[in-house]
């Protein structure tokens, strides 16, 4: 049997506390069922007991249920006196204490003719003879006892949970996710506060970036989303790229793109009953996230925007995402980088108001929306095409970076083409052409590869680090298998 503890729920009023306890039990049972574990709950004042088999599966599962502060596998005994209790405890802990320094920690609830300290003293005296002595500061073993009325629960290990509030105890919100690690972590922190989280991904390099995000959000929801069936909305954001081109609609693309994301997310949130937008923004992390730019962006929307990572630095964010298994399977770079050729670090509210994101464009992009349930769907793997080396392919390697970076280093024989010109350039070749595309991080080349595949060409994409690591000639690229 597992004893489950919570913290913040215990501070609520009676009605709210009771409702949250029931919700927490429901979420734990749902999580255990998804792991194939049969369980029965027992609810007591301030504690929840889960009667199920002991093992790694239930422990891993319970440790990822929001609202659980900690839990322990316990041995339960009935007792009639202090001596009866300590004799049972001595038998239980005897083998584990043998030859080790130890400490006894006890706590009680209910009316008893003895104190918690009395349990610690008597049991400590019984165990001392077979141990290496008492060490209250840094013991090798802790004998832990919780007494509740006429029952005692004995255990030696406390397993931490995520804490927070039960998922589903707060209203639904919409997280803007981008394929990086910041936005899923921001969603995680809001889920920890009980928020039912849906997700919006605006794809700029479908199907490649979509695959990565689907896998990442599926992991988040399957591991941590016990208590709510999250939805992932996928929208084609190609329209934003048209507005940001030279001579296009936007003068400040790195900021106006963010404004467009807010407006699209707000429109979808209103359609789906979400009461807020959640982002992974952190002050000063990139040009669009300076305090001045975030102020202007916040003033540009009437819809609430929540930023749980606002005061965290990048190292904190990376470490927190890693420990929660939220890192992407492959990093193509943040799609904001496509709009940051001339970044603005301090835009005024008036300047941002002068930048427009047409309502018609928002409506057009929302019409492309498709919705999946990440807990249920496994994203279809999209292969980075590797043609048969024996096939009669005409090889063309394209460097999509800026001309000045292309001149510093490029793959031998690679041509320098901008994303805007890739379709026109590809039309010079027949359909037996194999395009190898690369850029700084992979997102721009993934976007170009998606365009060329839709045109009927064979195309693969690479980041600069992948190209440098391989350090191969154009002909060697037939052997790439990334």
N, C-alpha and C positions, 0 to 999 in steps of 0.2 A: 504494500500500500504506500502511495506517495502522499506526503503532507505538503500542501501548496500554500504558500504565503503571499499576501499582497500587502501593499503599504498605503498608497494614496486613497484607495477605495474606502479604507477604514476611517478616513476623515470626513466622509460624506454623511449627510443626514440619513435617518433610518430608511426612508423609502428609496432614496437614490442608492444607498449602499446595498440594500436588498436586491434592487434591480440589476446593479452592476455585478454583484456576486453571481446571480443567475446567468447573466450574459457571459461572464468569465467561464463558468462551468460549461455552458453551451459551446463556447469557442474551444475549450480544452478537449471536450469530447469529439467535436468535429475534427480537430487536428489529429487526434489519436485514431479516429476511424479512417482518415485519409492515409494513415501510416499502417493500417491493418491491425490496430490494437483494440481489443474489446475492453471496455472500462465501465465502471459504475461510480457515480459520485456520492459523497456523503458531505453534507454541508453542516458546519457548526459555527458558532459565534466567532467570527474573526479568522476562521480557518476553513479550508476545503480539503477533503481527502479524496483521492482518486484510487479506487480499488482496481488494479490491473497487474499484469505480470511485470516483473522487474527486468530491465534490460536496456541496451543502448537506444533502441527505437523509441520507446516512450520518453526516455530522458532527453534525447535530442529534440523530440517534438515539443514537449512541454516547455523546454528552454526557449522556444521561439514563439510563445503565445503572449501577446501584449496583455499587460495587467498582472502577470506573474512576476513577483519580486524575486522569489527563490522557492526551492522545493527540496524535499529529502525523502529517500526511501526509509520507512520507519518500521520498527518492530513494536507491536502493540501488546501491552500486558495489563491485566486488571490487578489491583492491589487493595489490601485492607489496612495496611499500616506503613509507616516509614521503613521499618525493617523489612517488611515483605517486599516493598518496592525496590529497596537497595539490593536485596538478595537476588531478585530477578535480573536487575541491571548488571550486577556483578557477573552472573552467569553469561549474560549476553556479550559483555565487553571483554571478558577474561582473555580470550585468545588474542584479540587485537592489541591489548595493552601489554602483553608479556614482553619483557625486555626493553620497553620503550619508556621515555618520559611522557607524562600525560597530564591532562587537566580535565576536571569535570565541570561542565556548564549546565545549569538547570534553571528552568523557569516554570511558573505555575499559573493556573487560572482556576478559580473556584475556592471553596472554603476547606482548609486542611489544618490539622493540629500541628503543622510543622512549616518551616520556611524553605524557600529555595536553597538558602545557604545550608540548612540542615541536611538536605539531600547531598549537596556537594561534599560536606564534611564526612558524612557516614560512608558514602560510596567511595570517596577518595581513600579513606582508611582501609576499606576492604580490598581495593585494587593496588594499594601501595606495595604490598608484600610480593606481588608477582611482576611488578614493573621496575623500571630503572629510576623511579622517583617522580615526584610532582614538579612540574614546571609550568607555572601559570602564564609566563610571558611567551615562550616559544616552544610549546610542547610538540612532541613527535606525533601524538595522538590526542584527539579530543573526544571525550565521552559526553554526548549531548542528550539531554532528557527534557521533554516537554510534558508537564503534568496538566491534565485537563479533567477536573472533577475526579472520578474514580478510575481513570485510565491514564497510563503513562506511555509515551511514545519515545522510543530510543533510537538514536541514529548517530552517525559519525561523519556525515558529509552534507554540506549545504551547497546545492547547485544553483547558480544565479540564473535568473530570467531577465527579460528586457525591462521589466517594470512598466510604468505608465498606466494607461486606462484600457479597458477591454475594447478591441476593435468593434466598431458599430455603436459605441456609446455617444459618438458625435456625428454630425451631419456629413454629407458627401461633398467632396471637393475634387478638383481636376488638376492633376500634376502635368506640367509641361516637361516632357523628357526629350533628350537630344542625342542619346547614344554615348554620352560621357558618364562620369560617375557621380557628378554633383546632384543632378536632378533626381535619380533614384534614391540617393541618401536623404535628400530633402523630403521626398515622399515617405521614406521610412520613419523619419522623425515625426511627421504629422500622423502617420498610422499609429505610432506609439502613444499619441494623445487621444486615440480612439476614433480618428477620422476615417470614414469609409472613402477609399481613394480610387478614383478612376484616372486614366492616363491619356494624354494626347501626344502623339508623335507626328511631326510635320516632316515628311520625307522629302529630301532633295536629291537622293541617289538611289531610288528604288530600283531593284529589290534588295540591294546590298546593305544599305543602312537599316532598312526595315527588318531584315533578318536578325541583325545584331541586337536591335532594340527589343524585338519580340522575345529573343532568348533571354535577354537581361531582365526584362519585366516579368517573364514567366518564372524565373528563379526567385525574384523578389516576392511575387504573390504566392508561389507554392511554399516557400520557406516561412514567410511571415504573415501572409494574408488570411490567417484563420479567423473567420467570423464575417467575411464579406466577399462576395463574388465580383471581383474587380473587372472592369472593362478597359480595353486598350483601343482607342480610336486612332486610326492611321489616315492621314490626309496628305495629298500631293501638294507640296509647297512650291512647285516650279514657278508659279506666278511671281513669287517674291524675287526670284533671280532676274526676271525680266525687268522689274522695276529698278533693280540696283545696277544695271549695266550702265556704262558710260553714255551720257545723254539720255538716260532713262528718267523715270518719274521722281526718284529720290536724290536729294542733295547730300543727305547724311545717312548712308545706307546701314552703317553698323548700329545706329540707334533706331532708325525708322523700321528696320527689320524687326527689332524687339517690340516696337509699338504694334507692328502687324501681328506678331505672335500673341500679344496681349489681347488684341481685338478679336482675333480668330478664336482664342481660348475662351474669351468672355462670351462670344456668341454661342459656342458649343456648350459652355457651362449653363447658360440660360435654357438652352434646348433640352438639356439632360437633367436639370434639377440640382446642379452643383452650386454651392453657395460661396465658393472661393477658388482662386487659382494658386497653385503652389509652384514655386520655381527654386532652382538651385543656385541662385545668385548670391554672391558674397562681395562685400565692399572692396573695390580696388582690384579684383582678380583679373579682369580684362577691361579693355577700354570702355565697353558699354556698361560696366558695373561700377564706375566711379560714383561717389555720393551725389554729385551734381546730376549725372545722367539718370541715376535711379530715382532721384527726386522728380525730374522732368517726366520720366516714364510713368511714375506713380500718379502724377497730376494729369496724365493723358487718358486715364481710364477711370471710370466710376465703379469698376468692379474690384472687390477686395483681392489684393495680392499678398500672399504669405511667403516669407523668405526665411525658413528656419536655419539656414547656414550663414546668415548675414554677417556674423562676427567671427567665423571660423577661417583659419588660414588653410592653404592648400595641403600642407602636410597633415593637418588634423583631418581634413576631408578624405584624403587618400587612405589614411590609416583606419578611419571609421568605416569607410566603404569596404575595405579589404576584410575587416573582421566580421562584417555582415554578409560577405559573399555577394557584393553588389558591383564588382568590377566588370566592365564589358569584356566579352570574349575576344574582341579585336577593337582597337581604338583607331577610328578613321579621322579623329580630330573633331572638335566642336564645329557644327555647321555655321556658327556665327563667323568663323574665319573666312567664309566665302564672301562676307559683306564688310570686311574690315581692311580693304585696300587703303583707304584714307580715313582711319579712325578718328572720331571726334570724342574728346574726353570731357568736354563740358558744354553741353547744349542747354540753351534756355528753354523755358516752357513755351515762349512765343515761337521760337525757331522750330520746335518739335510740332507745335500746333499747325505750322505752315506746311508740314510734310503730310501727305495724304496717303491713306490706304483705302482705296475705293471699296465701298460696301459691296459693289458688284463682284469685286475680286474675292472678297471674303465669302460671299454666297457661292461663287463658282468653285472655290477650293473645298468648301464644306460639302458640296455635291459629290466630291470624290471620296468622301469618308467611307471607310469600311471598319467594322468593329469586330474584335475578337475577344474571347475570354481567356486571358493568359494562363489561368490555372488549368484549363482544359486543353488548349491548343499547343501542339509542338510546332514551332516554326519550321517551314520547309527549308532545307539547306540549299543555298544557292551557290553553285560551284564557280570558282574563278577559273574560267575555261582554259583547259590545256589541250591543244589539238594534237592529233597523232603526228609524231615527228616525221613519219614517212609520207604524210599527206603533202600535196603540192600547194603549200600556203605561201603567199607573199607576205613577208614580215615587215611591219612598220612600227617603229617605236616612237612614241609621242611624249614629250616633256611639256606638261601643262603649267609649269611655274612661270614666274615673271622672267622677261628676257635677261635682266641683270643676274638673276640667280642661275639661269640656264647657262650663261656665259662663264660663270665661276666653275661649274662642273656639270656634266651631263653624260648619259650613257653614249658610248661611241656610236655615231650614226643616227642618234635621236634627233627628231625635228621639234622645234618649239612652236606650239600652237595654243592659242587661248581657248578656253571653254566655249566662248561665244562663237568661235570659228570652226569648231570641231565637225559639225555636220557638213558644212561647205567643203572642208578639207577631205573628209571621208568620201564624198561623192566623186572624187577623182579616181577612186579605186574600184575594182570589181569585188564581188561578194566572196571571192576566195581569199580575201585579204585578212590577215591576222593582225589586230592592233594591240600593242602592249603600251598601256598608258600609265604614267606615274606623275605624282605631285609630292608636296611636302609630307603630308600625313596620310593621304589615301582617299579622303572624301571627294576632292575635286576629280580625281581619276575614276573613282567609283561612279560619280555622276556621269562622266563622259562615257564610261563603259556601258552604263545603262542606256544612254542615248543611242550608242552605236549598235547595241544588240537589238534594240527595237527597229533599227534600220536594216537589220539582217546581216550584220557583220559579226565576226568572232572577235571578242574583246575581253581583255583581262586588265585588272588594275593593281597598282603597287604603290607603296609609299616610298619616299626617298631612302629611308633606312633599309628597306628590303632590297632596293636596287643596289645600294652601296654594299650591303652585306654580301650579296651574290657576286658583285663585281665581275659581271660577265659581259660578253659581247652580245650583239643583237641575235646572232645565230644561236648562242647558248640559251637564249630565253625560251626556246622550245622545251627545255628540260625543267623550267620552273614548275613547281608543284606546291603552291602556297595554300 
